[in-house]
Amino acid sequence: MSDYKDYQERDGGPAEGIDMCVRVLTQVHWPTQIAPMCQLSPPVAEAFHQFEKFYLAKHSGRKLTLNLGLGHADVRAVFIGGNKILRVNTYQMVILMRFNERTRFTFQELLDDTRIPERELKRALASMAMGKTSQRVLCRTVGHGKNIEAKDKFSVNEGFTSKQARIRIQMVSGRSETEPERKETRRKVDDDRKHEIEAAIVRVMKARKKLLHNQLITEVTDQLKARFLPDPVLIKKRI
């Protein structure tokens, strides 16, 4: 990031005036759940493009992929009662920046414009329009129930007030996973872990040269237990 700041100074400053901090991890270290991409607003997309251009020039043969589920942003919001800084996640930021262009959107319009997955869009909107009173920076009209419908309309809560200058918008909790979703999550976890199990098997066999099957499983388990407890059946498959 220090090198990136120097690069920005040579490149005319931060793209679109956005001060961006990036953490780059290899795929092995990413969490299992990688949030789906959405349609970033042009200023944010340009800011990422500036970093991507810098990074790929510095490291050849690599590819950058955004994990939106781990991002957050400080968004300056203008209300009648004064300006506030809203600490939001990436999806919430994308939604809020749409209101720079229009004052009112239906849920369906936001779904089409942002391409945020429907479930995540509903959670983000509920957190900003139906959550704690101290965090309702958006207004919801038409719909009145707990469930957000396609025809529900959202607009900026112009009269929003808060004693705090910086407000963190907390996401409402999502519904619990269904059985098929739990199985899919389990499959992804096992898929992510298989490479680490294989690496542990190779390390043990390089050191031991020859081992009984059960001893190999025990030593691989010992190597990995600080990070996770591998299923013996999964170790057997990797062997």
ZIQUIHU-V554064 format. One record per pair of residues at least 24 apart in sequence whose ideal C-beta (glycine too) atoms are under 10 Angstrom apart, sorted by the first residue. I is the first residue (numbers start at 1). J is the second residue. D is the distance in whole Angstrom. If there is no record, write none. Layout:
I_J_D ; I_J_D
//
This chain:
1_51_9 ; 3_54_8 ; 3_55_10 ; 3_58_7 ; 4_50_9 ; 4_51_6 ; 4_54_6 ; 4_55_8 ; 4_58_9 ; 6_54_10 ; 7_50_8 ; 7_51_9 ; 7_53_9 ; 7_54_5 ; 7_55_9 ; 7_57_9 ; 7_58_9 ; 8_47_10 ; 8_50_7 ; 8_51_9 ; 8_54_8 ; 10_54_10 ; 11_50_7 ; 11_53_8 ; 11_54_8 ; 12_50_10 ; 13_50_10 ; 14_46_10 ; 14_47_7 ; 14_50_8 ; 14_51_10 ; 15_43_8 ; 15_44_9 ; 15_45_9 ; 15_46_5 ; 15_47_5 ; 15_48_8 ; 15_49_7 ; 15_50_4 ; 15_51_8 ; 15_53_10 ; 16_41_9 ; 16_42_8 ; 16_43_4 ; 16_44_8 ; 16_45_9 ; 16_46_5 ; 16_47_6 ; 16_50_9 ; 17_43_8 ; 17_47_9 ; 18_43_6 ; 18_44_7 ; 18_46_8 ; 18_47_4 ; 18_48_9 ; 18_50_9 ; 18_73_9 ; 19_47_9 ; 19_74_9 ; 20_44_8 ; 20_47_5 ; 20_48_7 ; 20_50_8 ; 20_51_6 ; 20_71_10 ; 20_73_9 ; 21_51_10 ; 21_71_10 ; 22_47_10 ; 22_48_8 ; 22_51_6 ; 22_52_9 ; 22_54_10 ; 22_55_8 ; 22_64_9 ; 22_66_9 ; 22_71_9 ; 23_67_10 ; 23_70_8 ; 23_71_10 ; 24_51_9 ; 24_55_7 ; 24_59_9 ; 24_62_9 ; 24_64_7 ; 25_67_8 ; 25_70_9 ; 26_62_9 ; 27_63_10 ; 27_65_8 ; 27_192_9 ; 27_195_9 ; 28_192_8 ; 28_195_6 ; 28_196_7 ; 28_199_9 ; 29_192_10 ; 30_65_9 ; 30_67_6 ; 30_70_9 ; 30_192_8 ; 31_67_8 ; 31_69_8 ; 31_70_7 ; 31_192_9 ; 32_185_7 ; 32_186_10 ; 32_187_10 ; 32_188_5 ; 32_189_5 ; 32_190_10 ; 32_191_9 ; 32_192_5 ; 32_193_9 ; 33_67_9 ; 33_69_6 ; 33_70_10 ; 33_185_8 ; 33_188_8 ; 33_189_10 ; 34_65_8 ; 34_66_9 ; 34_67_5 ; 34_68_8 ; 34_69_7 ; 34_70_9 ; 34_188_9 ; 35_66_9 ; 35_67_6 ; 35_68_4 ; 35_69_3 ; 35_70_8 ; 35_71_9 ; 35_89_9 ; 35_90_8 ; 35_91_8 ; 35_116_9 ; 35_117_8 ; 35_120_7 ; 36_68_8 ; 36_69_9 ; 36_91_10 ; 36_115_8 ; 36_116_8 ; 36_117_5 ; 36_120_8 ; 37_65_9 ; 37_66_7 ; 37_67_10 ; 37_68_7 ; 37_115_8 ; 37_116_9 ; 37_117_10 ; 38_66_10 ; 38_68_7 ; 38_90_8 ; 38_91_7 ; 38_94_6 ; 38_95_10 ; 38_113_10 ; 38_114_5 ; 38_115_5 ; 38_116_4 ; 38_117_8 ; 38_120_8 ; 38_121_9 ; 39_94_7 ; 39_98_10 ; 39_112_9 ; 39_113_7 ; 39_114_5 ; 39_115_4 ; 39_116_8 ; 40_66_8 ; 40_68_9 ; 40_90_8 ; 40_93_9 ; 40_94_6 ; 40_97_9 ; 40_114_9 ; 40_115_10 ; 41_93_8 ; 41_94_6 ; 41_95_10 ; 41_96_9 ; 41_97_4 ; 41_98_7 ; 41_100_8 ; 41_101_9 ; 41_113_10 ; 41_114_9 ; 42_97_9 ; 43_97_8 ; 43_100_9 ; 44_71_10 ; 44_73_8 ; 44_90_9 ; 44_93_7 ; 44_94_7 ; 44_97_7 ; 66_90_8 ; 68_93_10 ; 68_94_9 ; 68_116_9 ; 68_120_9 ; 69_120_9 ; 72_168_9 ; 73_97_9 ; 74_166_8 ; 74_168_10 ; 75_137_9 ; 75_169_9 ; 77_137_6 ; 77_156_8 ; 77_157_10 ; 77_160_8 ; 77_167_9 ; 78_156_9 ; 78_158_9 ; 79_137_8 ; 79_156_8 ; 79_157_7 ; 79_158_6 ; 79_159_7 ; 79_160_5 ; 79_161_7 ; 79_162_9 ; 80_157_10 ; 80_158_5 ; 80_159_6 ; 80_160_8 ; 80_161_8 ; 81_158_9 ; 81_159_7 ; 81_160_7 ; 81_161_4 ; 81_162_8 ; 82_160_10 ; 82_161_8 ; 82_162_9 ; 82_165_9 ; 83_165_8 ; 84_137_8 ; 84_160_8 ; 84_161_9 ; 84_162_6 ; 84_164_8 ; 84_165_6 ; 84_166_7 ; 84_167_6 ; 85_164_9 ; 85_165_6 ; 85_166_4 ; 85_167_7 ; 85_168_10 ; 86_128_9 ; 86_135_9 ; 86_137_6 ; 86_160_10 ; 86_162_10 ; 86_166_8 ; 86_167_6 ; 86_168_8 ; 86_169_6 ; 87_166_6 ; 87_167_7 ; 87_168_4 ; 87_169_7 ; 87_170_10 ; 88_124_8 ; 88_127_9 ; 88_128_8 ; 88_135_10 ; 88_137_9 ; 88_167_9 ; 88_168_8 ; 88_169_5 ; 88_170_10 ; 88_171_9 ; 89_120_9 ; 89_123_10 ; 89_124_7 ; 89_127_9 ; 89_169_8 ; 89_170_10 ; 89_171_7 ; 90_116_9 ; 90_120_10 ; 90_124_10 ; 91_116_5 ; 91_117_9 ; 91_120_6 ; 91_121_7 ; 91_123_8 ; 91_124_5 ; 91_125_10 ; 91_127_10 ; 91_171_9 ; 92_116_10 ; 92_120_10 ; 92_123_9 ; 92_124_5 ; 92_125_9 ; 92_127_7 ; 92_128_6 ; 92_137_9 ; 92_138_10 ; 92_169_6 ; 92_171_8 ; 93_124_9 ; 93_169_10 ; 94_121_9 ; 94_124_9 ; 95_121_8 ; 95_124_6 ; 95_125_7 ; 95_128_7 ; 95_138_8 ; 95_154_8 ; 96_124_9 ; 96_128_8 ; 96_137_8 ; 96_138_8 ; 96_156_8 ; 96_169_9 ; 98_154_9 ; 99_137_10 ; 99_138_8 ; 99_154_9 ; 99_155_8 ; 99_156_5 ; 102_155_9 ; 103_154_10 ; 103_155_6 ; 103_156_7 ; 103_158_9 ; 104_139_9 ; 104_141_8 ; 104_153_6 ; 104_154_7 ; 104_155_4 ; 104_156_9 ; 105_138_10 ; 105_152_10 ; 105_153_7 ; 105_154_6 ; 105_155_8 ; 106_141_10 ; 106_142_8 ; 106_149_9 ; 106_150_7 ; 106_151_6 ; 106_152_7 ; 106_153_5 ; 106_154_8 ; 107_140_9 ; 107_142_9 ; 107_143_8 ; 107_148_6 ; 107_149_7 ; 107_150_5 ; 107_151_7 ; 107_152_5 ; 107_153_8 ; 107_154_7 ; 108_149_9 ; 108_150_4 ; 108_151_7 ; 108_152_9 ; 109_150_9 ; 109_153_9 ; 109_154_9 ; 110_152_10 ; 110_153_10 ; 110_154_7 ; 111_150_8 ; 118_148_9 ; 118_150_10 ; 119_174_7 ; 119_175_8 ; 120_171_9 ; 120_174_8 ; 121_148_8 ; 122_147_8 ; 122_148_5 ; 122_149_10 ; 122_152_10 ; 122_172_9 ; 122_174_9 ; 122_175_10 ; 123_148_9 ; 123_171_6 ; 123_172_6 ; 123_173_8 ; 123_174_6 ; 123_175_9 ; 124_169_9 ; 124_171_7 ; 124_172_9 ; 125_152_8 ; 125_154_6 ; 125_172_10 ; 126_171_9 ; 126_172_5 ; 126_173_10 ; 126_174_10 ; 127_169_6 ; 127_170_6 ; 127_171_5 ; 127_172_5 ; 127_173_10 ; 128_154_8 ; 128_156_10 ; 128_157_9 ; 128_169_6 ; 128_171_9 ; 128_172_10 ; 129_154_6 ; 129_155_9 ; 129_157_8 ; 130_172_8 ; 131_169_8 ; 131_170_7 ; 131_171_8 ; 131_172_6 ; 132_169_9 ; 132_170_7 ; 132_172_9 ; 133_160_10 ; 133_162_10 ; 134_160_9 ; 134_161_9 ; 134_162_6 ; 134_163_9 ; 134_164_8 ; 134_167_7 ; 134_169_10 ; 135_160_9 ; 135_162_9 ; 135_167_7 ; 135_168_8 ; 135_169_5 ; 135_170_7 ; 136_160_7 ; 136_169_9 ; 137_162_9 ; 137_167_8 ; 137_169_7 ; 138_169_10 ; 189_228_9 ; 190_230_9 ; 190_231_8 ; 190_233_10 ; 190_234_6 ; 190_237_9 ; 192_228_10 ; 193_224_8 ; 193_227_9 ; 193_228_7 ; 193_230_7 ; 193_231_9 ; 193_234_7 ; 193_238_9 ; 194_230_9 ; 194_234_7 ; 194_235_10 ; 194_237_8 ; 194_238_6 ; 195_238_9 ; 196_220_10 ; 196_223_9 ; 196_224_7 ; 196_227_7 ; 196_228_8 ; 196_230_8 ; 196_238_9 ; 197_221_10 ; 197_223_9 ; 197_224_7 ; 197_228_10 ; 197_230_6 ; 197_231_9 ; 197_234_6 ; 197_235_6 ; 197_237_9 ; 197_238_5 ; 197_239_9 ; 198_235_10 ; 198_238_5 ; 198_239_9 ; 199_223_9 ; 199_224_9 ; 199_238_10 ; 200_224_6 ; 200_227_10 ; 200_230_8 ; 200_235_9 ; 200_238_9 ; 201_235_7 ; 201_238_6 ; 201_239_6 ; 205_239_9 ; 213_239_7
//
